[in-house]
Amino acid sequence: MAQTEEKRLPRHLAFIMDGNGRWAQERGLSRSAGHRAGAERLREVCYWVLDYGIRHMSVYAFSTENWRRSKQEVNGLMRLIPDFFQRYAAELRELGVTVHFVGDLEELSPSTQKIIEKMRATPPDQPEMDLYICLNYGGRREIVRAVQKALRSPDPLALADQLTEERFRDFLYLPGMPDPDLIVRTAGEQRLSNFWLWQAAYAEFYYSPAYWPDFGQADLAQALETYSHRQRRYGGEKSVDAHH
Ligand code: FPP
């Protein structure tokens, strides 16, 4: 059948960029050097994902739990992230990448908030892809924030009677973002680690043994190839094709 020959791509491809620390350790480098290499790899992955014509991509850059790491590592990441966007904001804009930051952003440093604001104010002229950067993000935190927003509505008791899954979505950080279809986690670990808890309800998972700084074009192709053969049922009986 022609339809099965055709490559089915995810509409939203999400990455858990794991293994920067191990990549660095194997080279006798600092964990921060691993994160720097991971950031450069992220830039390259954006090019490859754009080439596939995938419209939505998200990455888990810093979780609400990552504050527990050593001060040195946290500081390194908190410097690296604004530096990265200062360096590459114009390039991403040229490529047509609209960058959205997702999480409790008010807890981030003034320099990070400044670059976030600047990028928000200057979206690309010709949007090709939405890139969601989860920063100080936790899935449970997002759901708690959503409940808080709902309870602060003018008539919370009336809302309680009307609340559906679809209406609840309006209280999430980005109600308009399509759910991830495929979540790729690198470095061999097989868990969600508080990423997209609500949105991952029907996501497919793919685990790559490669450390994130080594995750290459062939690894991405393999992930997408595997995904294209998965049958998605969304709890129903028949295969449902939700691709656009
Ligand atoms: C997990 O690897 C990775 C992180 C906690 C941070 C991810 C950040 C980046 C890839 C770079 C910065 C991002 C942007 C948006 C510029 P790990 O340190 O847990 O690796 P390990 O499991 O091998 O120790």
Boltz pocket constraint, residues with backbone or C-beta under 6 A from the ligand:
constraints:
  - pocket:
      binder: B
      contacts: [[A, 17], [A, 18], [A, 19], [A, 20], [A, 21], [A, 22], [A, 23], [A, 31], [A, 34], [A, 35], [A, 36], [A, 38], [A, 39], [A, 42], [A, 60], [A, 61], [A, 62], [A, 66], [A, 80], [A, 81], [A, 84], [A, 85], [A, 133], [A, 187], [A, 212]]
      max_distance: 6.0
